[in-house]
Amino acid sequence: MSTKVGDRILQWYMVHPLLVSRPPGGSVIREQVCPTCDQTVSCVVLGVAETRRRRRIRAALALAAAVTTVVLIGLTVVTFDPDGHFGATLSLSFGAMGALVAAAFLCDSWLAEDGVWLRNPETGRRYWRLGPVQDPSHGLTYK
């Protein structure tokens, strides 16, 4: 379904849970059938252990980025000198903002990782997951 708003066209897609059987280890390519249009969509499915490993890595990186943010904010407060140069304070402030952005993206990546990805039929590789993805040969999307 699409809606025209001003100069833009917004497209709306239905989200369907797909039941997949996971391999005992590694990854496999599975063909899934869309419940709406009965078209076949290619997906990469990771095993349970691999999915948990990827989620743990992303959670650890997100936690490390959050701790780094707190430490850099603390250092910024401690080293702030209103009468002195702002070089160290400015550097620490930008470092804290960068670590905060990294922590936010890693938390989102950790929460979104389910071990199932849409596969690009042209290249045979999975779609990059930064933002919403739509399979061009089909209306199936995820974000």
C-alpha positions, 0 to 999 in steps of 0.5 A, a space after each residue: 500500500 502506498 500513500 502520497 504525502 506532498 511530494 513523497 510517496 510512502 510505502 507501507 508493507 505488512 510484516 509477517 513472522 516467518 517460521 524457519 527451522 534452524 540448522 544445528 550449526 553454521 548457516 544455510 540458505 532457505 527458501 521461504 514462502 510469503 504468506 501474502 503473495 505466495 512468492 518465494 524469498 531467499 533467506 540466510 538462516 544461522 544456527 542457534 549457537 551462531 546467533 547467540 554468539 553474534 548477539 553476545 558479541 554485539 551486547 559486549 561491544 555495546 556495553 563497552 561503548 556505554 562504559 567508555 561513554 561514562 568514563 569519557 564524560 567523567 574525564 570531561 568533567 574532571 579535566 574541565 578548566 574554565 580559565 584554561 585551554 579547551 583542547 582536552 575538554 573538547 576532545 573528550 566531549 567529542 569522544 564521549 558523543 562518538 562512543 554514545 552514538 556507537 553504543 546506540 547503534 550497537 544496542 540496536 544491532 544487538 536487539 535486531 539480530 535474530 539470525 535470519 536475513 533476506 538474501 539478495 538474489 542478484 549477488 547471493 549475499 545478504 542485504 546490509 541491515 543499516 535501516 529498512 531493507 526491501 527485496 527489490 523482487 518482492 515487497 518483503 521487508 524488515 528493519 
